[in-house]
Amino acid sequence: MSSQYKQIGNAVPVNLSHAIGRSLVGLLNNITEHEANNQKITELA
């Protein structure tokens, strides 16, 4: 692991990292669901 990653990892509190990670997962799941819904609508048209 490079020293840059270690520096960032040491600078970010664990709880903040956890909150950011959960938000990103939720966002990515919503994007995936939105794309799947658009695909279904396109197939029906």
C-alpha angles and dihedrals in degrees: 000000000000122000090245092062092046090051092052092044092052093047098053118075115236095240092052091049090050093050093048091048093050091049092050093049091050091049093049091048090052091050091051092049091047092051091048091052091049090051091052091050091049092051091051093051 
